[in-house]
Amino acid sequence: MASVLWLALHLPRLPLEVFQRGLGQDTITESAAANDPSLLPLVVTAAPSVPRVLLPDAPAHRCGIQPGMTLSAAYALAPDLVARPRDLALETAALESLALWAEQFTPAVSLAPPDALLLEIGGCLRLFDGLEALLARVRQGLAQLGFDVSLASAPTPTGALMLARNGLELHVTDFVALSRRLGQLPAGSLETSAAITESLQRLGLRTLDDCLRLPRDGFARRFGQELVDQLDRALGRLPDPRVPHVPPARFASRL
């Protein structure tokens, strides 16, 4: 087992949850929504020239509203829909607040914007009776705070983050297994521009294994050394240092 183990906390619904925490959206009735405008179907929109739905809440989803749908089409399905533009500042503030909360588990907490935290937990597992017990506490605590989460752990922070952001709740403790798991991920798991991701797809590079099979020099010349380095950091071939979150001198929070 690796002595260093990183836990990635991916918050896939963070853009929506910063607006709806505490509302109990999954249990809202139609009569309650009629009496309180804050309980109406809610979507968060992206900001291209034509506004599109980024994330719908549960009532909006029950109306048939899906991510990527134009806002005008969403209104056709739910005329009483509430639409809010994505608020990156609010999401960053939520991440920083959660980093403070996560320091009850380990002092080594790092932000992974825009939607994740990284916790180095290798040295603290015995304090929490092992990995499974720690994961249960993290998951329960985030649920109480109003956040959905995907948890994944790996010997490298980039590797854990890739697994979590793909919704794979895997807990890998050695580099051989990590290489096998990461190789199966889509090439779009790499943090890069949309243009490069599209180029990878046009070349038939569907998975990270496809990328790793290419000659390194040619891959770097075509797509940049940073992409090669990102793969190496994920696999543990290069150091992957993370900037620790520094708590403020004073903190207050209210829900």
MIZATOR-708923 format. One record per residue: x, y, z of N, C-alpha, C in turn; residue in three letters; residue number from 1; chain. Coordinates in steps of 0.05 Angstrom, whole numbers, plus 5000, padded with zeros to 4 digits. Each point is the difference from the previous one (the first is absolute). Layout:
REM MIZATOR-708923
{{X Y Z} {X Y Z} {X Y Z} ALA NUM A};
...
REM end
This chain:
REM MIZATOR-708923
{{5017 4976 5000} {4983 5024 5000} {5018 5025 5000} MET 1 A};
{{4992 5020 4985} {5016 5024 4998} {4998 5015 5027} ALA 2 A};
{{5023 5012 5009} {4999 5015 5025} {4986 5027 4996} SER 3 A};
{{5001 5010 4975} {4986 5025 4994} {4974 4992 4985} VAL 4 A};
{{4978 5011 5010} {4974 4994 4988} {4984 5026 4999} LEU 5 A};
{{4991 5006 4976} {4984 5025 4996} {4971 4993 4996} TRP 6 A};
{{4983 5015 5013} {4971 4997 4997} {4990 5024 4985} LEU 7 A};
{{4987 4995 4978} {4987 5022 4984} {4971 5001 5007} ALA 8 A};
{{4990 5024 5006} {4972 5005 5005} {4990 5017 4977} LEU 9 A};
{{4986 4987 4981} {4989 5014 4977} {4971 5007 5006} HIS 10 A};
{{4993 5025 4995} {4973 5010 5006} {4986 5006 4973} LEU 11 A};
{{4989 4980 4987} {4990 5003 4973} {4976 5020 4997} PRO 12 A};
{{4986 5005 5022} {4977 5017 4999} {5004 5026 5015} ARG 13 A};
{{5026 5007 5004} {5006 5024 5015} {4988 5026 4989} LEU 14 A};
{{5000 5004 4973} {4988 5025 4989} {4970 5003 5008} PRO 15 A};
{{4986 4978 5004} {4972 5000 5008} {4997 5002 5030} LEU 16 A};
{{5017 4984 5014} {4997 4998 5029} {5006 5026 5015} GLU 17 A};
{{5017 5017 4989} {5005 5026 5013} {4975 5017 5002} VAL 18 A};
{{4980 4994 4983} {4975 5015 5000} {4978 4986 5016} PHE 19 A};
{{5001 4973 5002} {4977 4986 5010} {5005 4986 5027} GLN 20 A};
{{5023 5002 5012} {5006 4987 5025} {4980 5008 5021} ARG 21 A};
{{4989 4980 5014} {4981 5006 5022} {4971 5001 4991} GLY 22 A};
{{4995 4998 4974} {4972 5002 4991} {4986 4974 5000} LEU 23 A};
{{5015 4977 5001} {4986 4974 5000} {4985 4996 4974} GLY 24 A};
{{5013 5006 4977} {4986 5000 4974} {4988 4973 4993} GLN 25 A};
{{5012 4978 5009} {4989 4974 4991} {4973 4994 5013} ASP 26 A};
{{4993 5014 5021} {4975 4994 5013} {4979 5022 4997} THR 27 A};
{{5005 5019 4983} {4981 5022 4996} {4975 4991 4985} ILE 28 A};
{{4977 5007 5011} {4975 4993 4987} {4990 5023 4982} THR 29 A};
{{4982 4995 4982} {4990 5020 4982} {4986 5023 5016} GLU 30 A};
{{4985 4992 5020} {4986 5021 5016} {5019 5018 5015} SER 31 A};
{{5022 4988 5010} {5020 5016 5014} {5014 5019 4981} ALA 32 A};
{{5006 4991 4976} {5013 5017 4980} {4982 5023 4992} ALA 33 A};
{{4974 4995 4999} {4981 5021 4992} {4999 5022 5020} ALA 34 A};
{{5006 4994 5026} {4998 5020 5021} {5027 5013 5005} ASN 35 A};
{{5022 4990 4989} {5026 5010 5005} {5017 5000 4975} ASP 36 A};
{{5004 5024 4987} {5015 5001 4975} {5028 4988 5001} PRO 37 A};
{{5012 4999 5025} {5027 4989 5002} {5000 4970 4996} SER 38 A};
{{4976 4987 4999} {4999 4971 4997} {4993 4992 4971} LEU 39 A};
{{4999 5019 4982} {4994 4993 4972} {5023 4985 4987} LEU 40 A};
{{4995 4986 4977} {5022 4987 4986} {5023 5019 4994} PRO 41 A};
{{5024 4991 5004} {5024 5017 4998} {5020 4988 4981} LEU 42 A};
{{5012 5017 4983} {5023 4991 4983} {5022 5021 5003} VAL 43 A};
{{5024 4991 4996} {5023 5018 4998} {5008 5000 4971} VAL 44 A};
{{5006 5023 4989} {5006 5003 4971} {5029 5007 4996} THR 45 A};
{{5011 4990 4978} {5025 5009 4990} {4996 5026 4985} ALA 46 A};
{{5022 5013 4991} {4997 5027 4989} {5011 5002 4972} ALA 47 A};
{{4992 4983 4981} {5007 5004 4972} {4981 5021 4988} PRO 48 A};
{{5002 5004 4974} {4982 5019 4987} {4971 4992 5002} SER 49 A};
{{4996 4973 4999} {4973 4989 5005} {5000 4986 5027} VAL 50 A};
{{4987 5011 5020} {5001 4988 5027} {4990 4971 4999} PRO 51 A};
{{5015 4983 5013} {4993 4972 5002} {5000 4990 5029} ARG 52 A};
{{4985 4979 5005} {4999 4989 5027} {5026 4985 5006} VAL 53 A};
{{5012 5008 5022} {5024 4986 5009} {4992 4977 5018} LEU 54 A};
{{4983 5006 5020} {4990 4979 5018} {4971 5006 5008} LEU 55 A};
{{4982 4980 4999} {4973 5004 5011} {4998 4987 5028} PRO 56 A};
{{4983 5011 5017} {4995 4987 5025} {4979 4978 4996} ASP 57 A};
{{4993 4986 5022} {4982 4977 4997} {4973 5007 4989} ALA 58 A};
{{4987 5021 5009} {4974 5007 4988} {5002 5007 4970} PRO 59 A};
{{5021 5014 4993} {5004 5007 4971} {5005 4975 4984} ALA 60 A};
{{5016 4981 5011} {5005 4975 4986} {4974 4984 4996} HIS 61 A};
{{4983 5001 5020} {4974 4986 4997} {4983 5012 4978} ARG 62 A};
{{5005 5025 4994} {4985 5014 4978} {5011 4992 4973} CYS 63 A};
{{5023 4986 5000} {5012 4992 4974} {5023 5018 4992} GLY 64 A};
{{5009 5018 5017} {5022 5018 4994} {5026 4985 5004} ILE 65 A};
{{5018 5002 4979} {5025 4986 5000} {5023 5020 4996} GLN 66 A};
{{5024 4993 5010} {5024 5017 4995} {5005 5003 4970} PRO 67 A};
{{5007 5024 4992} {5005 5005 4972} {4976 5011 4985} GLY 68 A};
{{4977 4998 5012} {4975 5010 4987} {5001 5031 5000} MET 69 A};
{{4990 5012 4979} {4998 5029 5000} {4980 5010 5021} THR 70 A};
{{5005 5023 5010} {4983 5011 5021} {4972 5004 4990} LEU 71 A};
{{4996 5008 4975} {4973 5003 4990} {4985 4974 4999} SER 72 A};
{{5014 4978 4993} {4987 4974 5000} {4993 4991 5028} ALA 73 A};
{{5017 5007 5019} {4994 4993 5028} {4975 5015 5010} ALA 74 A};
{{4997 5025 4992} {4977 5015 5009} {4974 4988 4987} TYR 75 A};
{{5003 4989 4976} {4977 4988 4988} {4990 4976 5016} ALA 76 A};
{{5019 4986 5013} {4992 4977 5016} {4991 5008 5028} LEU 77 A};
{{5011 5022 5011} {4993 5009 5027} {4998 5030 5000} ALA 78 A};
{{4977 5011 4994} {4997 5030 4998} {5007 5014 5026} PRO 79 A};
{{4998 4987 5023} {5007 5013 5026} {5029 4995 5008} ASP 80 A};
{{5016 4992 4981} {5028 4994 5005} {5015 5024 5010} LEU 81 A};
{{5018 4996 5020} {5018 5020 5009} {5028 4994 4989} VAL 82 A};
{{5012 5019 4985} {5026 4996 4988} {5020 5019 5012} ALA 83 A};
{{5023 4989 5009} {5021 5016 5011} {5026 4996 4985} ARG 84 A};
{{5014 5021 4993} {5026 4997 4986} {5020 4988 5020} PRO 85 A};
{{5018 4985 4989} {5021 4987 5017} {5016 5022 5015} ARG 86 A};
{{5005 4996 5025} {5014 5019 5017} {5026 4987 5010} ASP 87 A};
{{5022 5005 4985} {5026 4987 5006} {5011 5010 5027} LEU 88 A};
{{4995 5026 5006} {5009 5010 5026} {4987 4986 5023} ALA 89 A};
{{4974 4995 4997} {4986 4985 5021} {5010 4972 5003} LEU 90 A};
{{5006 4987 4977} {5011 4973 5001} {5027 4999 5013} GLU 91 A};
{{5017 5020 4994} {5027 5001 5012} {4997 5004 5031} THR 92 A};
{{4982 5017 5008} {4996 5004 5029} {4990 4974 5013} ALA 93 A};
{{4983 4985 4987} {4991 4975 5011} {5023 4980 5002} ALA 94 A};
{{5017 4999 4980} {5023 4982 5001} {5018 5007 5023} LEU 95 A};
{{5005 5026 5004} {5018 5008 5022} {4988 4994 5027} GLU 96 A};
{{4974 5003 5002} {4986 4993 5025} {5002 4970 5005} SER 97 A};
{{4997 4984 4979} {5002 4971 5003} {5028 4991 5007} LEU 98 A};
{{5020 5015 4990} {5028 4994 5007} {5004 5002 5030} ALA 99 A};
{{4988 5021 5012} {5002 5003 5029} {4987 4976 5014} LEU 100 A};
{{4976 4993 4990} {4986 4977 5012} {5017 4974 4997} TRP 101 A};
{{5013 4996 4978} {5015 4976 4994} {5025 4998 5018} ALA 102 A};
{{5009 5021 5012} {5024 4999 5016} {4996 4985 5026} GLU 103 A};
{{4975 4992 5006} {4996 4982 5023} {5011 4972 4994} GLN 104 A};
{{5004 4994 4975} {5010 4973 4992} {5030 5000 4996} PHE 105 A};
{{5011 5021 4989} {5029 5002 4994} {5008 5029 4997} THR 106 A};
{{5024 5008 5008} {5009 5027 4996} {5008 5006 4971} PRO 107 A};
{{5003 4978 4984} {5009 5003 4973} {4976 5001 4981} ALA 108 A};
{{4989 5024 4997} {4977 5004 4982} {5007 5020 4979} VAL 109 A};
{{4993 4994 4975} {5005 5018 4978} {4975 5004 4984} SER 110 A};
{{4997 5025 4989} {4978 5005 4982} {5007 4990 4972} LEU 111 A};
{{4980 4990 4986} {5003 4991 4972} {4977 5012 4984} ALA 112 A};
{{5001 5026 4996} {4977 5014 4986} {4995 4988 4973} PRO 113 A};
{{4975 5002 4990} {4978 5016 5013} {4982 4983 5017} PRO 114 A};
{{5005 4974 5004} {4979 4983 5011} {5011 4978 5018} ASP 115 A};
{{5024 5002 5012} {5010 4977 5014} {5020 5009 5022} ALA 116 A};
{{5004 4982 5020} {5020 5003 5020} {5017 4975 5000} LEU 117 A};
{{5025 5003 5009} {5019 4978 5002} {5010 4998 5029} LEU 118 A};
{{4998 4977 5012} {5009 4995 5027} {5021 4978 5000} LEU 119 A};
{{5023 5006 5012} {5020 4979 5003} {4994 4985 5026} GLU 120 A};
{{4992 4975 4997} {4989 4985 5023} {5017 4976 5008} ILE 121 A};
{{5023 4996 4987} {5016 4976 5005} {5009 4998 5029} GLY 122 A};
{{5006 5023 5013} {5010 5000 5027} {4979 5000 5022} GLY 123 A};
{{4974 5002 4992} {4980 5004 5021} {4979 4977 5000} CYS 124 A};
{{5003 4980 4983} {4980 4979 4998} {4996 4985 5027} LEU 125 A};
{{5022 4996 5015} {4998 4985 5025} {4983 5016 5020} ARG 126 A};
{{5001 5026 4998} {4984 5017 5019} {4970 4997 4995} LEU 127 A};
{{4992 4991 4976} {4972 4998 4994} {4992 4971 4995} PHE 128 A};
{{5015 4981 5010} {4994 4971 4997} {4999 4991 4971} ASP 129 A};
{{5018 5011 4983} {5003 4990 4973} {4985 5017 4980} GLY 130 A};
{{5005 4992 4974} {4990 5016 4978} {4969 5000 4998} LEU 131 A};
{{4988 4977 5004} {4971 4998 4997} {4986 5017 5020} GLU 132 A};
{{5009 5000 5025} {4988 5017 5021} {5003 5029 4994} ALA 133 A};
{{5024 5007 4990} {5005 5029 4993} {4982 5009 4978} LEU 134 A};
{{4998 4983 4979} {4982 5007 4977} {4971 5004 5009} LEU 135 A};
{{4991 4983 5018} {4973 5002 5010} {4996 5026 5015} ALA 136 A};
{{5019 5008 5015} {4998 5026 5015} {5000 5023 4981} ARG 137 A};
{{5017 4999 4980} {5001 5022 4981} {4974 5002 4985} VAL 138 A};
{{4990 4978 4990} {4975 5000 4985} {4976 5009 5017} ARG 139 A};
{{4999 4991 5024} {4977 5008 5017} {5002 5030 5007} GLN 140 A};
{{5024 5009 5005} {5003 5029 5007} {4992 5018 4977} GLY 141 A};
{{5009 4992 4975} {4993 5017 4977} {4970 4999 4994} LEU 142 A};
{{4988 4977 5004} {4971 4998 4996} {4985 5018 5020} ALA 143 A};
{{5009 5001 5024} {4987 5018 5020} {5004 5029 4993} GLN 144 A};
{{5022 5007 4987} {5005 5027 4991} {4985 5007 4974} LEU 145 A};
{{4988 4980 4987} {4985 5005 4976} {5015 4997 4974} GLY 146 A};
{{5021 4983 5000} {5016 4996 4976} {5000 4971 4992} PHE 147 A};
{{4997 4995 4974} {5004 4974 4988} {5029 4997 4994} ASP 148 A};
{{5012 4976 5002} {5028 4997 4997} {5007 4974 4987} VAL 149 A};
{{5022 5000 4984} {5012 4976 4989} {5028 4997 5013} SER 150 A};
{{5005 4978 5013} {5025 4996 5014} {5018 4980 4986} LEU 151 A};
{{5025 5006 4997} {5019 4981 4989} {5027 5005 5013} ALA 152 A};
{{5016 4979 5003} {5026 5003 5012} {5021 4985 4984} SER 153 A};
{{5025 5011 5000} {5022 4989 4985} {5026 5010 5011} ALA 154 A};
{{5022 4988 4993} {5026 5009 5010} {5009 5028 4989} PRO 155 A};
{{4986 5010 4979} {5007 5027 4990} {4975 5017 5000} THR 156 A};
{{5003 5026 5005} {4976 5018 5000} {4987 5002 4973} PRO 157 A};
{{5016 5002 4979} {4988 5002 4973} {4985 4974 4993} THR 158 A};
{{5011 4977 5008} {4986 4975 4994} {4974 4998 5015} GLY 159 A};
{{5000 5007 5026} {4975 5000 5015} {4979 5018 4989} ALA 160 A};
{{5009 5024 4991} {4982 5020 4989} {4988 4990 4974} LEU 161 A};
{{5016 4988 4983} {4990 4989 4974} {4978 4979 5005} MET 162 A};
{{5005 4982 5019} {4981 4979 5006} {4974 5013 5011} LEU 163 A};
{{5002 5018 5019} {4976 5012 5012} {4984 5016 4980} ALA 164 A};
{{5014 5015 4983} {4985 5017 4981} {4987 4983 4978} ARG 165 A};
{{5008 4976 4997} {4986 4981 4982} {4978 4984 5014} ASN 166 A};
{{4995 5007 5025} {4979 4986 5015} {5007 4972 5008} GLY 167 A};
{{5026 4993 4999} {5009 4973 5008} {5009 5000 5029} LEU 168 A};
{{4983 4990 5017} {5007 5000 5029} {5018 4976 5006} GLU 169 A};
{{5024 5003 4990} {5021 4978 5004} {5020 5009 5020} LEU 170 A};
{{5012 4981 5014} {5019 5006 5021} {5025 4983 4995} HIS 171 A};
{{5019 5011 4985} {5023 4986 4990} {5024 5006 5018} VAL 172 A};
{{5014 4980 5008} {5022 5004 5019} {5028 4994 4989} THR 173 A};
{{5002 4991 4975} {5026 4995 4989} {5002 5010 4971} ASP 174 A};
{{5024 5005 4991} {5004 5013 4974} {4993 4981 4977} PHE 175 A};
{{5003 4974 5003} {4993 4982 4978} {4970 5001 4995} VAL 176 A};
{{4984 4998 5021} {4971 5002 4997} {4992 5027 4990} ALA 177 A};
{{5013 5021 5009} {4994 5028 4991} {5004 5002 4970} LEU 178 A};
{{5023 4990 4990} {5005 5002 4972} {4978 4986 4984} SER 179 A};
{{4991 4977 5009} {4980 4985 4986} {4973 5015 5000} ARG 180 A};
{{4993 5011 5023} {4974 5015 5002} {5001 5026 4984} ARG 181 A};
{{5022 5015 5002} {5001 5025 4985} {5000 4995 4970} LEU 182 A};
{{5013 4979 4991} {5002 4994 4972} {4973 4996 4987} GLY 183 A};
{{4980 4992 5016} {4973 4995 4989} {4983 5026 4998} GLN 184 A};
{{5010 5021 5012} {4984 5025 5000} {5000 5013 4973} LEU 185 A};
{{4979 5015 4993} {4999 5014 4974} {5022 5021 4999} PRO 186 A};
{{5010 5005 4976} {5021 5020 4995} {4991 5028 5009} ALA 187 A};
{{4974 5004 5001} {4989 5026 5009} {5005 5005 5030} GLY 188 A};
{{5010 4980 5014} {5006 5003 5029} {5024 5019 5004} SER 189 A};
{{5016 5004 4979} {5023 5019 5002} {4990 5028 5002} LEU 190 A};
{{5013 5016 5018} {4993 5028 5002} {5014 5015 4978} GLU 191 A};
{{4985 5007 4980} {5012 5014 4977} {4977 5015 4986} THR 192 A};
{{5007 5013 4978} {4980 5016 4986} {4981 4982 4984} SER 193 A};
{{4977 5012 4994} {4980 4985 4984} {5011 4993 4972} ALA 194 A};
{{5017 5018 4990} {5011 4995 4973} {5019 4976 5000} ALA 195 A};
{{5016 4997 5021} {5018 4977 5002} {4984 4974 5004} ILE 196 A};
{{4980 5002 5017} {4983 4976 5005} {4987 4991 4974} THR 197 A};
{{4991 5019 4984} {4988 4994 4974} {5020 4987 4981} GLU 198 A};
{{5025 5011 5001} {5021 4989 4983} {5006 4971 5008} SER 199 A};
{{5001 4994 5026} {5004 4973 5009} {4979 4981 4989} LEU 200 A};
{{4975 5009 5001} {4978 4984 4991} {5002 4995 4970} GLN 201 A};
{{5007 5021 4985} {5002 4997 4971} {5022 4979 4992} ARG 202 A};
{{5021 4998 5017} {5021 4981 4994} {4993 4972 5010} LEU 203 A};
{{4977 4997 5012} {4992 4974 5009} {5011 4993 5028} GLY 204 A};
{{5010 5020 5014} {5011 4995 5027} {4977 5002 5020} LEU 205 A};
{{4988 4978 5006} {4976 4999 5017} {5006 4998 5029} ARG 206 A};
{{5022 4987 5008} {5006 4996 5028} {5028 5010 5006} THR 207 A};
{{5006 5002 5026} {5027 5008 5008} {5021 4979 4991} LEU 208 A};
{{4992 4975 5000} {5018 4979 4989} {5008 5006 4972} ASP 209 A};
{{4981 5009 4983} {5005 5007 4972} {5022 5022 4999} ASP 210 A};
{{4998 5019 5018} {5019 5022 5001} {5027 4990 5009} CYS 211 A};
{{5001 4982 5019} {5025 4990 5011} {5015 4982 4981} LEU 212 A};
{{4985 4988 4981} {5013 4982 4980} {5016 5016 4979} ARG 213 A};
{{4994 5026 4997} {5013 5016 4979} {5029 5006 5009} LEU 214 A};
{{5018 5004 4981} {5027 5009 5007} {4999 5026 5015} PRO 215 A};
{{5013 5001 5023} {4998 5024 5017} {5009 5025 4987} ARG 216 A};
{{5022 5000 4985} {5010 5024 4987} {4980 5011 4980} ASP 217 A};
{{4988 4982 4984} {4981 5009 4980} {4975 5011 5013} GLY 218 A};
{{4991 4987 5021} {4976 5008 5015} {5004 5028 5012} PHE 219 A};
{{5024 5005 5011} {5007 5026 5012} {5002 5021 4979} ALA 220 A};
{{5011 4994 4977} {5002 5020 4978} {4973 5008 4990} ARG 221 A};
{{4982 4981 4999} {4974 5006 4988} {4981 5013 5020} ARG 222 A};
{{5001 4991 5025} {4980 5009 5020} {5012 5016 5023} PHE 223 A};
{{5026 5002 5002} {5013 5015 5021} {5011 4982 5022} GLY 224 A};
{{5023 5008 5011} {5013 4985 5021} {4982 4998 5025} GLN 225 A};
{{4984 5020 5005} {4983 5000 5024} {4981 4976 5001} GLU 226 A};
{{4990 4992 4977} {4982 4977 4999} {5015 4974 5008} LEU 227 A};
{{5025 4998 4990} {5016 4976 5007} {5006 5001 5030} VAL 228 A};
{{5007 5024 5010} {5006 5002 5028} {4976 4994 5017} ASP 229 A};
{{4976 5008 4991} {4976 4994 5015} {4996 4970 5003} GLN 230 A};
{{5004 4986 4978} {4998 4971 5001} {5020 4988 5019} LEU 231 A};
{{5025 5010 4999} {5021 4990 5018} {4994 5006 5029} ASP 232 A};
{{4989 5023 5006} {4993 5007 5027} {4977 4981 5010} ARG 233 A};
{{4981 4994 4983} {4978 4983 5008} {5010 4972 5006} ALA 234 A};
{{5020 4990 4985} {5010 4973 5003} {5023 4998 5021} LEU 235 A};
{{5008 5023 5011} {5021 4999 5020} {5028 5001 4989} GLY 236 A};
{{5003 5006 4974} {5026 5001 4988} {5014 5027 5005} ARG 237 A};
{{4984 5021 5006} {5010 5026 5006} {4989 5009 5027} LEU 238 A};
{{5014 5017 5015} {4988 5011 5024} {4975 5016 4994} PRO 239 A};
{{4981 4999 5019} {4974 5014 4996} {4994 5017 5025} ASP 240 A};
{{5016 5020 5005} {4996 5016 5024} {4974 5016 4999} PRO 241 A};
{{4988 5004 5023} {4975 5015 5002} {5003 5022 5020} ARG 242 A};
{{4988 5023 4994} {5001 5022 5018} {4980 4996 5023} VAL 243 A};
{{5010 4999 5025} {4981 4995 5022} {4982 5023 5005} PRO 244 A};
{{4975 4994 5008} {4982 5021 5007} {5008 5011 5028} HIS 245 A};
{{5002 5027 5001} {5007 5013 5025} {4975 5012 5012} VAL 246 A};
{{4992 4991 5024} {4975 5010 5012} {5004 5029 5008} PRO 247 A};
{{4979 5016 4999} {5001 5028 5008} {5002 5002 5031} PRO 248 A};
{{5008 5024 5010} {5002 5004 5028} {4973 4999 5014} ALA 249 A};
{{4979 5009 4985} {4973 5000 5010} {4981 4988 4979} ARG 250 A};
{{4980 4986 5010} {4981 4987 4981} {4972 5000 5012} PHE 251 A};
{{4980 5005 4983} {4972 4997 5009} {4985 4990 4976} ALA 252 A};
{{4979 4984 5006} {4983 4989 4978} {4972 4998 5010} SER 253 A};
{{4981 5004 4982} {4972 4999 5007} {4984 4987 4977} ARG 254 A};
{{4982 4982 5007} {4983 4988 4980} {4971 5009 5006} LEU 255 A};
REM end
